[in-house]
Amino acid sequence: MTQTPPICPLCDRPIPPEVPQSLHHLIPKLKGGKGGPVVLLHHICHREIHATLTEAELARDFATIDALRNHPRLMKFIAWVRKRPPGFASRVPGKRRPR
């Protein structure tokens, strides 16, 4: 019997086994999140989170999926990536946000 692929909590698309995926620490390891909650994401979704937010911002204001989904840049990314097939992966990450 085929197992149902997990759903990416950021974009709500299935994560097929052959698609790059990664675990995201909701509180970054460098900010005390080692051993804390993690979520399985498409690798492209994970990269966009880290291209958008610093470790300090993630720890302070974006330590939940709901908070991440409500960030303006991530909202745009989610709307864009939801139109892509579950297996979509981009080799070129989005530009890092200005510091």
Beta strands, then each sheet from edge to edge (+ up, - down):
strand 1: 21-25
strand 2: 38-42
sheet 1: 1+ 2-
end
